[in-house]
């Protein structure tokens, strides 16, 4: 009996030691310690052991069983831990890996800049409207004090549809359309597309303008200056300086061209501002009384200021874009920078 116990002990012990999976240990448990396992059978066999040997054999069997069971439990714990570790390793998430980003659409840089400009003026109480891109010569030129054959037309080489219809060359036509419909006080901005026969690195046959118009009692050049200074400081930088230069537009008197201190060199002079420290951003002036009267507004009671700027030009200045054509090239590498 002792020899059998010894043999079973060795067999069980070896099996436990060589197991690598908890599942194998469970099988061992059933095989040796289960209801009809080896040890239960040995216990049953005790009754056939001679009486005088019984205590010793019984003790040996008990000790052996206890030891092996303890060994089995220990091995189970050890393997459970190992298996848990292995599972954790397999399921490990490397949170330092950069994720896969979905490509989301964004607004075109020109839409972004246009919205930014419009937002500044709506913040000052201006309302926004737009009108037709196919415009009459009358609204685009004549009502703005630019008669047929006036030399000022040279500045805006136009696409004619017929003698009276053109693709609008300037959003200033919206001044006329607004004043014909509405009496002062007027405070509007008109973003929209305009068209001219012109094409190079800084001109495009189609571009966008934003027109502004204020008509009220006692509107002066100071109001224009205040509004445009605030606009420039908000759009570029709070330290931006604004300079007015005398100019000429038939629909304003006096007329000015407005420069800002170069946003790139802060006014010291660089390539972008051609060493002058200043960059022109728009045209403006006090609305010519002739235009007010053309639109049925009493120029003795009311005065106004107006301004007009090119969105592409402002975008190019704001972001240092050297060639206008890239704005229309749909190159994703360029566009993705401005989302
Ligand atoms: N319409 C002018 C242009 O396209 C820009 C402009 C200048 C608009 C002066 C204005 C203004 O309203 O007052 O060049």
Boltz pocket constraint, residues with backbone or C-beta under 6 A from the ligand:
constraints:
  - pocket:
      binder: B
      contacts: [[A, 169], [A, 170], [A, 171], [A, 172], [A, 211], [A, 212], [A, 249], [A, 251], [A, 252], [A, 256], [A, 282], [A, 283], [A, 284], [A, 285], [A, 286], [A, 305], [A, 306], [A, 307], [A, 308], [A, 309]]
      max_distance: 6.0
